[in-house]
Amino acid sequence: MAQTTTDHDIIRRWVEERGGSPAHVKRTGGDGDPGILRIDFPGFSGRQSLEKLSWEQFFEAFDANELAFIYQDRTRGGQQSRFNKLISRASAGDPGGDGGAARKSAGSSPRTPSKDGTDAIALLKEQHRQVEQLALELGELERSDAAFRRKFIALADALAIHTSIEEQIFYPSVKRADTAELLQHSVEEHLQAKRVLATLMMESAPGANMKEELEELVGLTEEHIIEEEHELFPAVRKLLDAGELAGLGRQMSELVTRLQNEGEPRKHVREELEQPAHV
């Protein structure tokens, strides 16, 4: 489960234990401001856009911008996790209304989104909890088990449905000047996750790299969930009233039902990679 801190010693120890280093995104900032802060894990981040900083530079900007550090010690499979996210301290104090409480319930049985009385954000959070539960159960199975393949298919279908209702209905409906950047980033995260998911679906049998690929998929998904519940959802609640969110929820529930009735929602993932969504 993700934790949040502003303690410099905890952050530095967590990063260095994983071979990481403080960094910023190149070509951002200026006049002594390093711009967008990141943690770089050489060989794992896959990004050529990062440039290292000293810890002094990093923490000076970290405090000046009133940031908080979200991190995970272990994946649900028990492996050391590199997941981290920098968010505003204000967001850390109020993770999207009921987001903190909902996260604690992730161990419960997967739930089917309700069709009546559920607004769009509540529906998406229900799906988040379902995906987290499936990932948890998948991590407890041996890859050679037949149950592993069945659970993976359930996870792939759940992710395919979730990305579809967001990209087709939710994101276009909540796009405003205040949310455009967040939405574009969310679409890019979807694309990353779909690429890994498509690779995993091509595996006729569990391969040597499947463990690493599955961990990457789970990490990308967890990062996406945290970003939506800490940043996007609170922003949307300020833009839309209860009636508008309820209307979106009904539209999204109808699409969920249609995709489920068609069968194998995951089959659309490769098609969507050829024609990526835009917001």
C-alpha positions in Angstrom: 0.0 0.0 0.0 1.2 3.5 -0.7 2.5 5.8 2.1 3.0 9.5 2.1 5.8 11.5 3.8 7.7 14.8 3.7 10.6 13.6 5.8 13.8 14.1 3.9 15.6 11.2 5.6 12.9 8.7 4.8 12.7 9.8 1.2 16.5 9.7 0.7 16.9 6.3 2.4 14.0 4.8 0.3 15.4 6.1 -3.0 19.0 5.1 -2.3 18.1 1.6 -1.1 16.7 1.1 -4.6 19.6 2.5 -6.5 17.8 5.7 -7.4 18.8 9.3 -7.4 17.1 12.7 -7.3 16.5 14.3 -10.8 14.4 16.8 -12.7 12.9 16.8 -16.2 15.3 18.5 -18.6 14.2 21.8 -20.1 11.9 22.6 -17.2 12.4 25.3 -14.6 15.0 28.1 -14.9 16.6 30.9 -12.8 17.6 28.5 -10.1 14.3 26.5 -10.2 14.9 22.9 -11.3 11.4 22.6 -12.6 9.6 19.2 -12.5 11.2 16.9 -9.9 11.5 13.2 -10.4 13.3 10.1 -9.0 15.4 8.4 -11.5 16.1 4.7 -11.5 18.7 4.1 -14.3 17.8 1.0 -16.3 14.2 1.1 -15.1 12.7 4.5 -15.8 13.3 4.2 -19.5 13.4 7.9 -19.7 16.1 10.0 -21.5 14.5 13.2 -20.3 15.8 13.2 -16.7 18.9 15.0 -15.4 20.4 14.3 -11.9 20.3 16.8 -9.0 22.0 16.9 -5.7 19.8 16.0 -2.7 20.3 19.6 -1.5 18.9 21.0 -4.8 16.1 18.4 -4.8 14.9 19.0 -1.2 15.1 22.8 -1.5 12.7 22.7 -4.5 10.7 19.9 -2.8 10.0 22.2 0.2 9.6 25.4 -1.7 6.9 23.8 -3.8 5.3 22.2 -0.8 5.4 18.7 -2.2 4.8 15.4 -0.5 6.3 12.0 -1.5 4.0 9.0 -2.1 5.9 5.7 -2.1 5.4 1.9 -1.8 7.8 -0.4 0.0 6.7 -3.6 -1.5 4.5 -4.8 -4.4 1.5 -6.9 -3.6 3.7 -9.9 -4.6 6.2 -9.0 -1.9 8.9 -7.6 -4.2 10.7 -4.4 -3.5 8.7 -1.6 -5.2 10.1 1.4 -7.0 6.7 3.1 -7.2 6.8 6.8 -6.2 4.9 10.0 -6.9 5.4 13.6 -6.0 2.2 15.5 -5.2 1.2 18.7 -3.5 0.9 18.5 0.3 -2.6 19.9 0.1 -3.6 16.9 -2.1 -1.8 14.5 0.3 -4.0 15.8 3.1 -7.2 15.1 1.2 -6.8 12.2 -1.2 -9.9 12.9 -3.2 -12.5 12.8 -0.5 -13.1 9.1 0.3 -10.0 7.9 -1.6 -8.1 7.1 1.6 -11.0 5.1 3.0 -11.6 3.3 -0.2 -8.0 2.3 -0.5 -8.2 0.5 2.9 -11.0 -1.6 1.5 -9.0 -3.0 -1.4 -8.9 -6.5 0.2 -12.6 -6.9 -0.2 -14.2 -8.9 -3.0 -14.3 -7.3 -6.4 -17.5 -5.3 -6.9 -19.6 -4.7 -10.0 -20.2 -1.0 -10.6 -23.8 -0.2 -9.6 -26.0 1.3 -12.4 -28.2 3.5 -10.2 -27.2 6.2 -7.7 -23.4 6.0 -8.5 -21.7 9.0 -9.9 -18.9 8.8 -12.4 -16.1 9.2 -9.8 -17.5 6.7 -7.4 -17.9 4.2 -10.3 -14.2 4.6 -11.3 -13.1 4.2 -7.7 -15.0 0.9 -7.5 -13.2 -0.2 -10.6 -9.9 0.9 -9.0 -10.6 -1.3 -6.0 -11.5 -4.2 -8.3 -8.3 -3.9 -10.2 -6.2 -3.7 -7.0 -7.9 -6.9 -5.7 -7.3 -8.8 -8.9 -3.7 -7.8 -8.9 -3.3 -8.8 -5.3 -4.8 -12.3 -6.0 -2.7 -12.7 -9.1 0.5 -12.0 -7.2 -0.3 -14.9 -4.8 -0.6 -17.5 -7.6 2.2 -19.5 -9.3 2.5 -18.6 -13.0 2.3 -22.3 -13.9 -1.2 -22.6 -12.3 -4.3 -22.6 -14.5 -5.8 -20.2 -12.0 -3.1 -17.7 -12.8 -4.2 -17.5 -16.5 -7.9 -17.1 -15.5 -7.1 -14.4 -13.0 -4.8 -12.6 -15.5 -7.7 -12.6 -18.1 -10.0 -11.1 -15.5 -7.5 -8.4 -14.8 -6.9 -7.7 -18.5 -10.7 -7.4 -19.1 -11.1 -5.1 -16.0 -8.3 -2.8 -17.2 -9.7 -2.8 -20.8 -13.2 -1.8 -19.6 -11.8 0.9 -17.2 -9.6 2.6 -19.9 -12.5 2.4 -22.4 -15.1 4.2 -20.3 -12.5 6.8 -19.2 -11.3 7.5 -22.7 -14.7 7.4 -24.5 -16.9 9.1 -21.9 -15.2 10.5 -18.7 -12.2 12.3 -20.1 -13.9 14.1 -23.0 -16.7 15.1 -20.6 -14.5 16.6 -17.9 -11.9 18.3 -20.2 -11.5 22.0 -19.2 -8.5 24.3 -19.0 -7.9 23.1 -15.4 -7.9 19.4 -16.3 -6.5 19.3 -19.8 -2.9 18.6 -18.7 -4.0 15.9 -16.1 -6.1 14.2 -18.7 -3.4 14.1 -21.4 -1.0 12.6 -18.8 -3.7 10.0 -17.9 -4.1 9.0 -21.6 -0.3 8.6 -21.9 -0.4 6.4 -18.8 -3.2 4.3 -20.4 -1.0 3.9 -23.5 2.0 2.7 -21.4 -0.2 0.1 -19.6 -1.8 -1.1 -22.8 1.6 -1.8 -24.3 2.6 -3.9 -21.4 -0.8 -5.6 -21.3 -0.6 -6.4 -25.0 2.8 -8.0 -24.6 1.6 -10.1 -21.7 -1.5 -11.3 -23.7 0.8 -12.5 -26.5 2.5 -14.9 -24.1 1.2 -18.4 -25.0 2.8 -19.6 -21.8 4.4 -17.8 -18.8 7.8 -16.7 -20.1 11.0 -15.7 -18.3 10.1 -12.0 -18.5 6.5 -12.3 -17.5 7.2 -11.6 -13.9 8.9 -8.4 -14.6 6.3 -7.3 -17.2 3.5 -8.1 -14.8 5.2 -6.1 -12.0 5.5 -3.2 -14.5 1.8 -3.4 -15.3 0.8 -3.4 -11.7 3.2 -0.5 -11.0 1.8 1.6 -13.9 -1.7 0.8 -12.8 -1.1 1.8 -9.1 0.6 5.0 -10.2 -2.4 5.8 -12.4 -4.9 5.1 -9.6 -3.0 7.3 -7.1 -2.7 10.2 -9.6 -6.4 10.1 -10.5 -7.6 9.9 -6.9 -5.2 12.6 -5.6 -5.3 15.0 -8.5 -7.8 14.5 -11.3 -10.9 13.4 -9.3 -10.7 16.3 -6.8 -10.4 18.7 -9.7 -13.4 17.2 -11.5 -15.6 17.5 -8.4 -14.9 21.2 -8.4 -16.1 21.5 -12.0 -19.2 19.3 -12.1 -22.2 19.1 -9.8 -23.8 16.0 -8.4 -26.4 15.8 -11.2 -23.7 16.0 -13.9 -21.6 13.3 -12.3 -24.6 11.1 -11.8 -25.5 11.4 -15.5 -21.9 10.5 -16.5 -22.0 7.6 -14.2 -25.2 6.2 -15.9 -23.5 6.6 -19.4 -20.4 4.9 -18.2 -22.3 2.0 -16.5 -24.2 1.4 -19.8 -20.9 1.2 -21.7 -19.5 -1.3 -19.0 -22.6 -3.5 -19.6 -22.2 -3.4 -23.3 -18.5 -4.3 -23.3 -19.2 -7.1 -20.9 -22.0 -8.5 -23.0 -19.8 -8.4 -26.1 -17.3 -10.6 -24.4 -13.5 -10.4 -24.1 -13.1 -6.7 -23.6 -9.3 -7.2 -23.6 -9.4 -7.9 -27.4 -9.7 -4.2 -28.1 -6.4 -3.3 -26.5 -4.3 -4.0 -29.6 -6.7 -2.1 -31.7 -6.4 0.9 -29.4 -2.6 0.8 -29.6 -2.9 1.3 -33.3 -5.2 4.2 -32.9 -4.3 5.8 -29.5 -6.9 7.9 -27.7 -6.7 11.7 -27.7 -8.3 14.1 -25.3 
